[in-house]
Amino acid sequence: MTVLLAAPTLALALAVAPATPGPAAVLGAAEEFYARRAEGSAGPDCAPGNIEAAVGAYRQAIALDADSLAARRGFLRAVFFRVGFCPGEPGSMAPLFDEAKRIGDETVKRLEAGRSGSRKEKLTTALRADPLAAEVFLWTAAAWGQWAVHHKIAAAWQGTAGKMRDLVEVVNVVAPQTLDGGGYLILGRLHTEAPKIPFLTGWVSKQKGIAAMREGLKFLPHGKNHLFFLGAALVEHEPKAREEGLALLRRCAETPASPQNVVEDRHYMDKASRLLATLGATTSIP
């Protein structure tokens, strides 16, 4: 049985190796750090050591092999986890938001390059050519969304919302199972959370957003992220479905966290419990 090295030991092993580690070795280290992202965590927040090591290693892997979709996917995924589930001063995260948006933009352009047709046709061709492209598209859309929310100005959504929509809609048609229906969740959140700006995002619709999140829940009925965001959207935007929304939030708060995504699940369990308390709703948890 292979024993995983502790994060500092693994980093030291790479640093003192007789030859400069190649892109495959660096990517492997990054993947190992990411797999161990929950170590040392307690409650809904992660201990940032391993995930920050993963971000740095993925960044190095991209520098060594700019064509590596695995490294780019990994970087975007790791940044999403770092800024979404670990504590940190909001201002200190700004460079990561900007870097993830830049890497996402660059990666999508690389995948579109040399392909013909409309933008969606180019994206579809790229997705069919490389199975990993579906995850890249979804993590890129998530990075763009985090960036726009962080900047908190309507102008940030001017080009971002449409780009996000195009990416996730292509994935939802060609590979809807990607990230357990994550494309539907991103699309649902886009419709329910993006500001409605005339001539720019006039297409956003709360009803379409809720329908998309319902579809996403089918892929992972016990997924904490699906349960939380659909439940919260129903409570906020569908008064007639308030009790259904509260029931989803209770399921999110009360069912055990999965060992594979323990930090993420605890995070959404905590958010659901707090929202239920704010709404004056009770749970079976004392």
Secondary structure, 3 states (H helix, E strand, C coil): CCCCCCHHHHHHHHHCCCCCCCHHHHHHHHHHHHHCCCCCCECCECCCHHHHHHHHHHHHHHHHCCCCHHHHHHHHHHHHHHHHHCCCCHHHHHHHHHHHHHHHHHHHHHHHCCCCCCHHHHHHHHHHHCCHHHHHHHHHHHHHHHHHHHHCCHHHHHHHHHHHHHHHHHHHHHCCCCCCCHHHHHHHHHHHHCCCCCCCCCCCCHHHHHHHHHHHHHHCCCCHHHHHHHHHHHHHHCHHHHHHHHHHHHHHHHCCCCHHHHHHHHHHHHHHHHHHHHCCCCCCCC
